């Protein structure tokens, strides 16, 4: 199995509540959409990034994190 490192996105952090949940949810949605594992993890990164830029644990707009072409 090949090991890969994917970078986090640099953003201004407002609140980390829900970041891990958003990350895992993004990965699971990516896999459910039959994306390759790397692309699924990129979706997780996108969702976690959106989550930490908001106050509280309000889920981000899920469609905005799916573009990982």
FENGICOR-V912292 format. One record per residue. N is the residue number from 1. OMEGA is omega in whole degrees, -180 to 180 (none if undefined). Layout:
BEGIN
N_OMEGA ; N_OMEGA
END
This chain:
BEGIN
1_-180 ; 2_178 ; 3_180 ; 4_173 ; 5_178 ; 6_-176 ; 7_171 ; 8_178 ; 9_178 ; 10_179 ; 11_174 ; 12_-177 ; 13_178 ; 14_-176 ; 15_-178 ; 16_179 ; 17_177 ; 18_-177 ; 19_-180 ; 20_178 ; 21_179 ; 22_179 ; 23_-178 ; 24_179 ; 25_179 ; 26_178 ; 27_-178 ; 28_177 ; 29_178 ; 30_178 ; 31_177 ; 32_177 ; 33_178 ; 34_174 ; 35_172 ; 36_-176 ; 37_180 ; 38_179 ; 39_178 ; 40_178 ; 41_176 ; 42_176 ; 43_177 ; 44_177 ; 45_179 ; 46_-178 ; 47_178 ; 48_178 ; 49_178 ; 50_-177 ; 51_-176 ; 52_178 ; 53_180 ; 54_176 ; 55_179 ; 56_-176 ; 57_177 ; 58_-179 ; 59_178 ; 60_173 ; 61_-172 ; 62_-179 ; 63_-176 ; 64_-179 ; 65_-174 ; 66_-175 ; 67_179 ; 68_-175 ; 69_none
END
